[in-house]
Amino acid sequence: MGGPKVVVIGAGVVGAALADELTERGWTDVTVVDAGPIPHTGGSSTHAPGLVFQTNGSRMMTELATYTVEKLVSLSTDEGPCFLQVGGLEVATSPDRLRELHRRAGWLAAHGVPARILTPAECVAQHDLLDPAVVLGGLLTPTDGLAKAVRAVDAQTRRAAERGATLRPGTEVLDVLVEDGRVVGVETSAGHIDAEVVVCCAGIWGQKIAAMVGLDLPLTPLEHQLVRTTPVPALAGQTEEVRRPILRHQGADLYYRDDHDRQVIGSYAHRPIPVAVADFDDWGGPVMPSVRPFTPDDFEGPWKDSQALLPALAESGVESGINGMFSFTTDGAPLIGESPDVAGFWVAEAVWVTHSAGVGRAVAELLVDGVPTTDLHEAALGRFEAHQRGPAYVLERDQQNFAEVYDVLHPLQPMASPRPLRLSPFHRRQEELGAYFLEANGWERPQWYAANASLLDEYTVPTPGDWASRYWSPIAGAEALATRERVAMYDMTALKRIEVAGRGATDFLQGLVTGNVATSVGSVTYCLLLDPRGRIRSDVTVARLSAPPGQQRYQVGANGNLDLAYLQERAPADVFVHDLTPGTCCVGLWGPRAREVVQSVSTDDWSNDGVKYFRGIEAHVGMVPVTALRLSYVGELGWELYTTADLGQKLWDTLWAAGQEHGIVAGGRAAFTSLRLEKGYRSFGADMTWDHTPAEAGLSFAVKTAKEAFVGKSALAALGEPTRKLVCLTSPDPQAVVMGKEPVLHGGEPVGHVTSAAWGFTVERAIAYAWVPAGLSTPGTEVEVGYFDQRLPYVVTEEPLFDPAMTRLRG
């Protein structure tokens, strides 16, 4: 048999898809085990209503759903097709929801999924049970539909078995066996199975299986109500299972699908009902183990809302109902990846039917090829910070995600609770200055400061449109302009800082990053981490801090926990990788008067000769020892000043006092973003992801091909000329400021999407970075950005917009 010995735990839609995808790629020594019968395994797949909507603000989630649609459409069993492509219709009953449908239509256009906005009459023509007096409009996605999950399991497991896979129904996993940090087998109720790779696709049992290797999965099984009505007189005589599009009424947290002459109703409009893994049964009870008793009181409000939307339901009643369980995560994305501690143990968890085949393909690609077709950084198992994996945090956030699953969420909208969690040492001073905080990865980050309101007497700041001006203040614009003209302090503590040290640190980093870090002490290098395909995993700054005999030490400025995990997993025995972030802090001191401020409180040499651009020194600011790196993501003279957390407030106070005669201000994240975009600096996760190459992202300068070797180098040479590029778009209209993820159109057709956007207060233009075909990347090319129901004119513009000669940074 081909490939390593693989055991897939769980034969629901995810495990079935994975077995099918692995065997299609030649890995045929695959055993699929499930405690229940196959294909009626008794998990979430067995009771799932099967609605597949591709609409999602995440490109990853849409790609996973789109592949699921494409695959299931092609499959059938003796019982019939695995996918009924009847389309999907989302309706709005309020102006805000109608506006949201236009935004969602933009996501689909940006992701290449056909969809269109319907009038109320067109909605009723699609779904004749709708009340035309209630519906204001709708979003129709013709390729959506209904997945027949049990059939999909049957079709995919049968196909896998035909290629050589072994199916083991009625087989409970009792233990996952590990030797020397590596999976070696699975102990089951039917005996031992050797394994080199074990993939946990156990759904609501995922935590139980993962715990066998000491892995805590940050997910929560929650109950979700599903109701089947009595016969609806208006549907009398309907012989097809589904005639109408699947329907979502997100304003009431409800969805609907035909079931012959009845309607099936799913509701999120009830209190979150979490269930601990220890509290639900395996097979052996009167009903399948993923189903809990129906709680009729929770359905009273949703039933009234359903009758208001679909008046024909007034002549029917509730025939039956269940509380079915499925898993939620703290950020709504699946959990995909290999255990950091046990080699060969993989998980593909918290996956809905909607994304099942896409996840199956992605995991198969990871196992067989090492890299997936779809950018999975949003779903990577190691993405969470330590506090985000704690049981109390996971339980609270998972329940809140259930409550918000159909809510209209602004891109900047922070979680309301639990807050605050992570505070920089400057927090008290920021509160004194009237900081308005938003949250990111648990950190409280100032967006602007009320104390700077008086700056609006000096600077004229235009106001963007309603959506872009939420979680925003004109004070942010004044802070940006004050940074350009004077000096400002920015709290950069939330940025991930990693120490890489040891005898082999230089060689280790040289083999991973695209830049040359085997340089003198004090040098700082901007470089990339690539995957074997030559695509960007992250961008980092690498500062060489010391190089005594046998002990090299670097500080890596990274993008988050995935970078930390990536380095830790690959570090050899003579290299130590440590997260510095919790114990340290950082002030960004930037602006034309920054040198005057810091020099006035230090005996070290801060002149251009003393600390050149992209160099660093160990120094003192007043009484505070700092690591000072001459970097600036706002495009101004200045330094990132790092010290230990216990001295952070003293550092802030020292700089603040010294800066008073120079007009110093505290600047927030909103100003920072505007200044960053004026300078053309990319943000990983927004402007580029695992899906992009250095040349496409305009980052070829960070790749030193003269280096002997680094991950991805050999692949770069074979990539050829880019067919798409990240470009800078501008508009003179403040009302044209967008937020990101909007479609870019040319000739009326979608050709790309926006990544980051803001108003440029210095250049006095709306800025939107966007991915477009390379043929449209020439400056002067006119395009449009789809923004709700508007088409905003933009033009491709030469970058950077501010200080292209770099005189401000190098002065």
JOTA-V498007 format. One record per backbone hydrogen bond with DSSP energy under -1.0 kcal/mol. CO is the residue of the C=O (numbers start at 1). NH is the residue of the N-H. If there is no record, write none. Layout:
CO;NH  CO;NH
//
This chain:
2;29  5;196  5;197  6;31  7;199  8;33  9;201  12;16  13;17  14;18  15;19  16;20  17;21  18;22  19;23  20;24  21;25  22;27  23;26  26;28  28;30  29;6  30;166  31;8  32;168  33;10  34;171  36;170  39;41  42;290  43;46  44;48  50;147  52;145  58;62  59;63  60;64  61;65  62;66  63;67  64;68  65;69  66;70  67;71  68;72  69;73  72;75  75;82  77;80  80;77  82;148  84;86  84;146  87;246  88;141  89;248  90;139  92;136  94;98  95;99  96;100  97;101  98;102  99;103  100;104  101;105  102;106  103;107  104;108  105;109  106;110  107;111  108;113  109;112  116;140  118;138  119;123  120;124  121;125  122;126  123;127  127;130  131;134  131;135  137;92  138;118  139;90  140;116  141;88  141;144  144;87  145;52  146;84  147;149  148;152  149;153  150;154  151;155  152;156  153;157  154;158  155;159  156;160  157;161  158;162  159;163  160;165  161;164  166;32  168;34  172;189  175;187  177;184  177;185  179;182  181;343  182;179  184;195  185;177  186;193  187;174  187;175  188;191  191;188  193;186  197;7  198;346  199;9  200;348  202;205  203;206  205;209  206;210  207;211  209;212  210;213  210;215  211;214  217;219  220;328  221;275  222;326  224;324  225;267  226;322  227;265  228;319  228;320  232;235  233;236  235;238  241;260  246;89  247;256  248;91  249;252  249;254  250;253  253;268  254;249  255;266  256;247  257;264  259;262  261;232  262;259  263;229  264;257  265;227  266;255  267;225  268;270  273;223  276;279  277;280  288;291  290;325  292;323  295;298  296;299  299;303  300;304  301;305  302;306  303;307  304;308  305;309  306;310  309;131  310;313  311;314  312;315  313;316  317;230  320;228  322;226  323;292  324;224  326;222  328;220  335;349  336;381  337;347  342;345  343;183  344;198  345;339  346;200  347;337  349;335  352;355  353;356  355;359  356;360  357;361  358;362  359;363  360;364  361;365  362;366  363;367  364;368  365;369  365;370  376;379  379;336  380;383  386;389  390;394  391;395  392;396  393;397  394;398  395;399  396;400  397;401  398;402  399;403  400;404  402;405  404;407  410;413  422;444  424;427  426;430  427;431  428;432  429;433  430;435  431;434  433;451  434;450  436;447  438;445  440;443  442;422  443;440  445;438  446;669  447;670  448;436  449;452  450;453  452;455  453;456  454;457  455;458  455;459  465;469  467;470  473;476  474;478  475;479  476;480  477;481  478;482  479;483  480;484  481;485  482;486  486;593  487;665  488;590  489;667  490;588  492;495  496;558  497;580  497;581  498;556  499;578  500;554  501;576  502;505  502;552  504;508  505;509  506;510  507;511  509;512  509;513  511;711  514;704  517;519  520;523  522;616  523;544  525;542  527;540  528;514  529;537  529;538  531;534  535;531  538;529  540;527  541;557  542;525  543;555  544;522  546;553  548;551  552;502  553;545  553;546  554;500  555;543  556;498  557;541  560;564  561;565  562;566  563;567  564;568  565;569  567;571  572;575  574;504  576;501  578;499  581;584  583;645  585;643  586;492  587;641  588;490  589;639  590;488  591;594  593;597  594;598  595;599  596;600  598;601  599;602  601;622  607;611  612;615  614;524  615;630  617;628  619;626  621;624  624;621  626;619  627;642  628;617  629;631  629;640  630;614  637;591  639;589  640;629  641;587  642;627  643;585  644;647  645;648  647;651  648;652  649;653  650;654  651;655  652;656  653;657  654;658  655;659  659;662  659;664  660;663  665;489  668;672  669;673  670;674  671;675  672;676  673;677  674;678  675;679  676;681  678;802  683;686  683;687  688;685  689;692  692;536  693;697  694;699  696;726  699;702  700;703  703;705  704;707  710;713  712;716  716;719  723;774  725;772  727;770  728;797  729;768  730;795  731;766  733;736  734;737  742;754  743;786  744;751  744;752  745;784  746;749  749;746  752;744  753;771  754;741  756;769  758;767  760;764  760;765  765;760  766;731  767;758  768;729  769;755  770;727  771;753  772;725  773;776  774;777  778;781  781;796  783;794  784;745  785;792  787;790  790;787  792;785  794;783  795;730  796;780  803;806  806;810
//
